């Protein structure tokens, strides 16, 4: 007769060998779901540039909806559930056609917003330094010129979308994308992006998207942007 300790060890061994295949003791194991990452700072941390109520709704409601819809879209596709969202988006055309639009919209929304929370920070550095600053100056002439190009891309994005600094095979480039499309879908690496959907700014700025874009630079986390730049290299 097995002791309790022996039984628990035996049960654990069975679970390890059957994980992800067969039910264990009548309980079906479910694949891990995509989740909304916690905000790295309080909702009011980016005030006065982005208000607390906007951050709360943006993070909890909008990002939460993207994740819920993404999980619903891939629930019958364990091969997709096992991949990172970045891998899925890089190979968006390989996603089954029946769910491709849902994954494009909601998976893009999940990846874009996960990045967005990380690249903002209260009281961060006011300008880039090191290799990132050198690359920006070499490509755009100055950080101010980069800001102008990003702001212009955001203002000219008709409807909803994003303005991005991306790494291409040739170097840095400013682009914009519609809706929740990610640069990853086009084989580009997003260094940082600014959300120009109305839900990102309307409570505070109403229709003044330009004011929001100019204010947003005050909360950009240049340290995280530099980390992403190094990852892209």
N, C-alpha and C positions, 0 to 999 in steps of 0.2 A: 504494500500500500504506500502511495506517495505521501510524503510530508507536504505541508502547506507550501514551504519554500520551494520544494522540488516541483510542485504543481505550477506555481507561478513562473518558475524558470522555463518549464516545458511550454506553458501557454505563450510566453513571450517569444520563444523560439519559433513556435508555429506562426505567430503573427508576422514575424520578420520574413518568413519564407512564403507567406500567402498574401502579403500586403499588396494591394492594388489588383488582385486577381479574383479570389473567391471570398464570400462572406465569412467572417470570423465569428463563430458561436451565434449565428443567426443575425449578426449586425453587419450590414453592408458598409464598407469603407467608402467614403466619398473623396473625390479628388480635391486638392486644395483649390480655393477660390481666389480670384483677384480681390484685393482689399484696398480701401482708401487709406493711405498713410496718414498718420497723425500730423497735424500742422506743427512745424518746428518751433512755434512761438505763439503767444496768446493772440486772440482775434484782434485786439486793439493795438498790437505791437507796431503796426505800420502807420498808425495815425501820425500826423493829419493827412498823409498822402493817400492812404486807402483806409476807409472807415471800418470799424469793427463789424457792423451789421453786414456790409458787403462781403467781408472775409468769411463770416459765419455761413451765409447763404451760399456763397461760391464754393466753399470747401465741403460743407456738410450736405447741401442739397444738390448742387450741380455735379460736383465730382462724384458724390454718392450715387446719383442717378446713372452716370456713365458706367460705373463699376457694376451696379446691379444689372444694367442692360447687357453689358459685356458678358457677365457670368451666365445670364439667361441664354445668350446667343451661342455660347460654347459648351453648354451643359451636356450635350450629347456627343461632344468631340474630345475625348480624353487626350488625344495627341496634341491638341491646341492647349488644353488645360495644363499640360506638362511643360509648355514653353513659356519663356519670358515674353512680356508684351512687346519688348523691343524686337525680338526675333520674329514674332508674328507680323509686326508692321513692316519689317524689312522684306518680308515675303508675302505681302498682302495679296498678291495675285494667285498665290497657291492656296489661299483660304477657300473652302468650298463656296461656290457662287451663292448658294441658298442663304448664307449668313455673312457674306463678304461685306455688304453695305453696313450691316449692324456692327461688325467688328471694326470696319474702317472708322465709322463715326464714334463709337463708344470706346473702342480700344485706343484710337487716337486721342480722344478726350481724356482717358485715363493717363496715358503716357505724357501728354502735354501738361496736364495739371500737376502731376507728380513732380515734373521738372520745375514748373512755375513756383510751387511753394518753396522749393529748395534754393532757387536763385534769388529769393528775396530775403531781406534781413533788416531788422532795425539797427541803425547806427553803424552800418558797415563802412568799409573803405569808400571814399568818394571817387576813386579812379583806379584803373587797373595798374599793375606794375609787372616787372619782369618780362618774360617771354611773350605773355599775352599783350602787354602794352606795345612791345616792339612789333608784333605782328599787326596790331591794329594801326599803328602809325605807318608801317610800311605799305599797308593795303589802302587805307582811307586818308592818310595824311595826318589825322589827329583823332582823338577820342570824340571831340566835338563834332567832327565830320561824320563819324560813325553814328552818333546820336541823331544827327539830322537825317541820315539815310534811314535809320530804323523808324523814326517818327514819321517820315514821309511815306514809308511803306505801310505803316499802320493806318495813317490817314487815308491813303488811297485804296486800301482794302475795302471794296464795296461789300456792305453787309457784314457778316461775321467772319472772323478768322484770326490769324496771328501774323506778327512780324518777327523775323528771325535773323540771327547771325549764325551762319552755318559754315562748316568745314567741307569744302569740296576737294576733289583730287588736285585742283589747281591752287587752292588756298581758301581764304575767307571770303564770304559773300553775304550780302543782305538780300533776303527774299521775303515774300509773304505767301501764306497758304490760306485756302478757303476753309471755312467750317472748322473741323477738328483734324484736318489732314496734318500728318507729321512729316517733316523732312526725311525721316527714316524711310518712308515709302518710296522716295526717289533716290535712295542710296546716299543721302547726305547725313552729316552728323550735326545735330542741333547743339550749338554752343550755349545759346540762350534764346528765349523767345518771350514776347510780350503779348498777352491775351487782349484782343480788341473786340471780343464779344461784348455786347452792351451789359450783360450781367456782371462783367468785371469792373464796371465803373459808373453805371447809370444812377445809382442811389445818390452818389455824391456829385457827379459831374454832369448828369443828365446827357444832353447831346453834345457836350464839349469834349469830344474824344481827344482833341489836341491838348487841352489842359491836363487831362489824365496822363497822356503820354509824356509830357514834360515833367509832371510831378513824379511819375513812376521811377525815373532814374535815381531819385533820392533813396529808394529802398532796394536797389539792385545789389545783390551780394557778389561783389567782384571776386572774392576769394573762391566761391563756388564756381563762378564762371571760369576762373583760371584753372581750377581742377578739371572741369569739363574740357577745356581747351587742351590740357595735357593728355587727357584720355583720348581725344580726337587725334592727336599727333601719333 
